[in-house]
Amino acid sequence: MDGLDARTVDVDGTRIRCFVGGDGPPVVLLHGGGLDSATLSWRETVPALLDSHTVYVPDLPGYGKSDDPPSGESVSIGYYVGVLARLFDEWALSEATLVGISMGGGVALGYALDYPERVSRVVAVDSYGLGGTIPGGKASTAMTRVPYLFEALWWVLRRSRYAAKLTVSSIVDRRNVTAGFVDEVFAALRARNTDAWQRFQRAEVGFDGLLTNYVERLPELPIPTLLVHGETDPLVPVEWAVRAATLIPDAEVRILADCGHWPPRERPKRFNELLLGFLDENRD
């Protein structure tokens, strides 16, 4: 990633690729699940931060160039929160701002709730963890457990650029789908297996709802929080972000028009303006 050094950090035997660079207060950027990675979500965000912040961007276990999670590990949000805690130690960070999208947003919120003394600000982008309803209902839950169905779907995605395009179009606002964006996603799909995402789905998605739902804990969050959400997000209802902003004591919400589930890539200029404005407002 331009402007950052790639490093490998060993966390209890799992090698995690991290990008680090810049100068100033630390900001940790956490990508989402599924087809995501550090470079996919944050390539437009990093350049806006480098002049004013030190940026840490890990490929979470199972994504990008990082190792898969250990065999037998339950790959839940709690697992990734534990990985982030170890990364803070490896990076020698006493405190940092956390910015997370989708699954990464759930990790950021979980870490901030468990370790508030180590988090200065939180930016949750179309975040997981703001409600318990399963997108697609019980049918979606069943699909995660049908033998070989998940693998078959991903086999198609990794071999068909057209299928990758359809998948991107189902997540982001169709007006924001470009050939270059689809090419990046298709390349990422071809470069990785789907083991971590499948294990995450099976750990987090149950017939009674999602495992991680922070709604009851959000009033405990003592940290300035910005919630950014795409108005047309088909995965996480925009109402969840609005509700979260009323529950977190020091929170604000910004809804982006003509934007789906991926604001840093769909509306990068506006997203960067909101992020930098929030960081500047809350700088000590």
C-alpha positions as CSV (number, residue, x, y, z in Angstrom):
1,M,0.0,0.0,0.0
2,D,1.5,3.3,-1.1
3,G,3.2,5.3,1.7
4,L,3.2,2.3,4.2
5,D,5.7,-0.3,5.1
6,A,4.5,-3.9,5.1
7,R,5.5,-5.9,8.2
8,T,4.7,-9.3,9.5
9,V,3.7,-9.6,13.2
10,D,3.7,-13.0,14.9
11,V,0.7,-13.3,17.2
12,D,0.8,-16.6,19.1
13,G,2.1,-18.4,16.0
14,T,-0.2,-16.7,13.5
15,R,1.6,-14.5,11.1
16,I,-0.3,-11.2,10.4
17,R,0.6,-8.8,7.7
18,C,0.4,-5.2,8.8
19,F,0.9,-1.9,6.9
20,V,2.4,0.9,9.0
21,G,3.4,4.5,8.2
22,G,2.7,8.2,8.6
23,D,3.4,10.5,11.5
24,G,1.2,11.6,14.3
25,P,-1.5,10.1,16.7
26,P,-2.1,6.4,15.9
27,V,-5.1,5.3,13.9
28,V,-5.9,1.6,13.4
29,L,-8.0,0.7,10.3
30,L,-9.9,-2.6,10.4
31,H,-11.3,-4.1,7.2
32,G,-14.5,-6.1,6.9
33,G,-15.2,-9.8,6.2
34,G,-16.0,-11.9,3.2
35,L,-14.2,-10.6,0.1
36,D,-12.4,-7.7,2.0
37,S,-8.8,-7.0,3.0
38,A,-6.7,-4.2,4.3
39,T,-5.9,-2.9,0.8
40,L,-9.5,-3.2,-0.6
41,S,-11.2,-1.1,2.1
42,W,-8.5,1.4,2.9
43,R,-6.5,2.2,-0.2
44,E,-8.4,5.5,-0.6
45,T,-8.3,6.4,3.1
46,V,-4.7,5.9,3.9
47,P,-3.3,8.8,1.8
48,A,-5.7,11.2,3.6
49,L,-4.3,10.2,7.0
50,L,-0.5,9.9,6.4
51,D,0.4,13.6,6.9
52,S,-1.3,13.8,10.3
53,H,-1.4,10.3,11.8
54,T,0.5,7.1,12.1
55,V,-1.6,4.5,10.4
56,Y,-1.8,0.8,11.2
57,V,-3.6,-1.4,8.8
58,P,-3.6,-5.2,9.5
59,D,-4.9,-8.0,7.3
60,L,-6.9,-9.8,10.0
61,P,-6.2,-13.6,10.2
62,G,-7.7,-15.3,7.1
63,Y,-7.5,-12.3,4.9
64,G,-5.0,-10.7,2.6
65,K,-1.5,-12.1,3.2
66,S,-2.1,-13.1,6.8
67,D,-2.3,-16.7,8.0
68,D,-5.6,-18.4,8.6
69,P,-6.9,-18.5,12.2
70,P,-5.6,-21.6,14.1
71,S,-7.4,-24.8,13.4
72,G,-10.2,-25.5,16.0
73,E,-10.5,-21.8,16.9
74,S,-14.0,-20.3,17.0
75,V,-13.6,-17.4,14.5
76,S,-16.0,-15.0,16.2
77,I,-15.8,-11.2,16.8
78,G,-14.4,-12.2,20.2
79,Y,-11.5,-14.0,18.5
80,Y,-10.7,-10.9,16.4
81,V,-10.9,-8.6,19.4
82,G,-8.3,-10.9,21.1
83,V,-6.1,-10.6,18.1
84,L,-6.4,-6.8,18.1
85,A,-5.4,-6.8,21.8
86,R,-2.3,-8.7,21.0
87,L,-1.5,-6.4,18.0
88,F,-1.7,-3.4,20.3
89,D,0.9,-5.0,22.5
90,E,3.1,-5.9,19.5
91,W,2.8,-2.3,18.2
92,A,3.5,-0.9,21.7
93,L,0.3,1.2,21.4
94,S,-1.0,2.5,24.7
95,E,-4.0,4.2,23.0
96,A,-5.3,4.6,19.4
97,T,-8.3,5.6,17.3
98,L,-10.1,2.6,15.9
99,V,-11.8,2.8,12.5
100,G,-13.6,-0.3,11.4
101,I,-16.0,-1.2,8.6
102,S,-18.6,-4.0,8.7
103,M,-17.0,-6.9,10.6
104,G,-14.1,-4.6,11.4
105,G,-16.6,-2.2,12.9
106,G,-17.8,-5.0,15.2
107,V,-14.2,-5.7,16.2
108,A,-13.6,-2.0,16.9
109,L,-16.7,-1.6,19.1
110,G,-15.9,-4.9,20.9
111,Y,-12.4,-3.8,21.6
112,A,-13.5,-0.3,22.8
113,L,-16.0,-1.8,25.1
114,D,-13.5,-4.3,26.6
115,Y,-10.5,-1.9,26.6
116,P,-11.8,1.6,26.8
117,E,-8.6,2.9,28.4
118,R,-6.7,2.0,25.2
119,V,-9.1,3.7,22.7
120,S,-9.3,7.4,22.1
121,R,-12.0,7.5,19.5
122,V,-14.1,5.0,17.5
123,V,-15.4,5.3,13.9
124,A,-17.8,2.5,13.0
125,V,-18.6,2.3,9.3
126,D,-21.7,0.3,8.3
127,S,-20.8,-1.7,11.4
128,Y,-21.6,-5.2,12.4
129,G,-22.8,-5.6,16.0
130,L,-25.5,-2.9,16.0
131,G,-28.4,-5.3,15.9
132,G,-29.3,-9.0,16.1
133,T,-31.4,-9.6,13.0
134,I,-29.9,-11.8,10.3
135,P,-30.0,-10.3,6.8
136,G,-32.1,-12.7,4.8
137,G,-33.6,-14.4,7.8
138,K,-33.4,-18.1,8.7
139,A,-32.9,-19.0,5.0
140,S,-29.5,-17.2,5.2
141,T,-28.7,-19.1,8.4
142,A,-29.5,-22.4,6.8
143,M,-27.3,-21.6,3.8
144,T,-24.2,-21.3,6.1
145,R,-24.8,-24.9,7.2
146,V,-25.7,-26.7,4.0
147,P,-22.7,-29.0,3.2
148,Y,-20.6,-27.7,0.3
149,L,-23.0,-25.0,-0.7
150,F,-20.8,-22.2,0.7
151,E,-17.7,-23.7,-1.0
152,A,-19.6,-24.0,-4.3
153,L,-20.7,-20.4,-4.3
154,W,-17.2,-19.2,-3.6
155,W,-15.7,-21.5,-6.2
156,V,-17.9,-19.7,-8.8
157,L,-17.0,-16.3,-7.5
158,R,-13.3,-17.0,-7.7
159,R,-13.6,-18.1,-11.3
160,S,-16.1,-15.7,-12.8
161,R,-15.5,-12.0,-13.0
162,Y,-19.2,-11.6,-13.9
163,A,-20.2,-13.3,-10.7
164,A,-17.8,-11.1,-8.7
165,K,-19.4,-8.1,-10.3
166,L,-22.9,-9.2,-9.3
167,T,-21.7,-9.7,-5.8
168,V,-20.2,-6.2,-5.6
169,S,-23.4,-4.8,-7.1
170,S,-25.4,-6.5,-4.3
171,I,-23.3,-4.9,-1.6
172,V,-22.7,-1.3,-2.9
173,D,-24.9,1.2,-4.6
174,R,-24.9,0.2,-8.2
175,R,-24.0,3.7,-9.3
176,N,-20.6,3.2,-7.6
177,V,-19.7,0.0,-9.3
178,T,-16.7,0.6,-11.6
179,A,-14.6,-1.8,-13.7
180,G,-11.5,-1.1,-11.6
181,F,-13.4,-1.8,-8.4
182,V,-14.6,-5.1,-9.7
183,D,-11.1,-6.0,-10.9
184,E,-9.7,-5.4,-7.4
185,V,-12.4,-7.6,-5.8
186,F,-12.0,-10.4,-8.3
187,A,-8.2,-10.4,-7.8
188,A,-8.7,-10.5,-4.0
189,L,-11.1,-13.4,-4.4
190,R,-8.7,-15.4,-6.5
191,A,-5.9,-14.8,-4.1
192,R,-7.5,-16.2,-0.9
193,N,-9.5,-19.2,0.3
194,T,-12.7,-18.7,2.1
195,D,-12.0,-20.7,5.3
196,A,-12.0,-17.7,7.7
197,W,-15.2,-16.2,6.4
198,Q,-17.0,-19.5,6.5
199,R,-15.9,-20.2,10.0
200,F,-16.9,-16.6,11.0
201,Q,-20.4,-17.2,9.5
202,R,-20.8,-20.4,11.4
203,A,-19.6,-18.9,14.7
204,E,-21.7,-15.7,14.4
205,V,-24.9,-16.6,12.6
206,G,-27.4,-18.7,14.5
207,F,-31.1,-19.6,14.0
208,D,-32.0,-17.3,16.9
209,G,-30.0,-14.3,15.5
210,L,-26.5,-12.9,15.4
211,L,-24.1,-13.9,18.1
212,T,-22.7,-10.4,18.5
213,N,-25.2,-7.6,19.3
214,Y,-23.9,-4.7,21.3
215,V,-27.1,-2.8,21.6
216,E,-27.5,-3.4,25.3
217,R,-23.8,-2.5,25.9
218,L,-23.6,0.7,23.8
219,P,-24.6,3.0,26.7
220,E,-21.4,1.8,28.4
221,L,-19.2,3.1,25.6
222,P,-17.4,6.1,27.2
223,I,-15.5,7.2,24.0
224,P,-16.3,9.7,21.3
225,T,-17.8,7.7,18.4
226,L,-18.7,8.5,14.8
227,L,-21.1,6.2,13.0
228,V,-20.9,6.5,9.2
229,H,-23.5,4.6,7.2
230,G,-24.5,4.3,3.5
231,E,-28.1,5.2,3.0
232,T,-28.7,2.3,0.7
233,D,-26.8,-0.4,2.6
234,P,-28.5,-3.7,1.9
235,L,-26.7,-5.6,4.7
236,V,-26.9,-3.4,7.8
237,P,-30.1,-1.3,8.2
238,V,-29.3,2.4,8.4
239,E,-31.8,2.5,11.3
240,W,-29.4,0.5,13.4
241,A,-26.7,3.2,13.1
242,V,-29.2,5.9,13.9
243,R,-30.3,4.0,17.0
244,A,-26.7,3.4,18.1
245,A,-26.1,7.1,18.0
246,T,-28.9,7.6,20.5
247,L,-27.5,4.9,22.8
248,I,-23.8,5.8,22.9
249,P,-23.3,8.8,25.3
250,D,-20.9,10.8,23.0
251,A,-21.8,9.8,19.4
252,E,-22.8,11.3,16.1
253,V,-24.1,9.7,12.9
254,R,-23.5,10.7,9.3
255,I,-25.6,9.0,6.5
256,L,-24.1,9.1,3.0
257,A,-26.5,9.4,0.1
258,D,-26.0,7.3,-3.0
259,C,-23.9,4.8,-0.9
260,G,-24.2,1.2,0.1
261,H,-22.2,-0.9,2.4
262,W,-18.7,0.3,1.5
263,P,-18.4,4.1,2.1
264,P,-14.6,4.3,2.0
265,R,-14.6,3.0,-1.6
266,E,-18.0,4.3,-2.8
267,R,-17.7,7.8,-1.5
268,P,-14.0,8.2,-0.6
269,K,-13.8,12.0,-0.7
270,R,-16.8,12.5,1.6
271,F,-15.8,9.7,3.9
272,N,-12.3,11.1,4.3
273,E,-13.7,14.6,5.0
274,L,-15.9,13.1,7.8
275,L,-13.1,11.0,9.2
276,L,-10.5,13.8,9.3
277,G,-13.1,16.3,10.7
278,F,-14.0,13.9,13.5
279,L,-10.3,13.2,14.3
280,D,-9.5,17.0,14.4
281,E,-12.5,17.8,16.6
282,N,-11.5,15.2,19.2
283,R,-7.8,15.7,19.1
284,D,-6.4,16.2,22.6
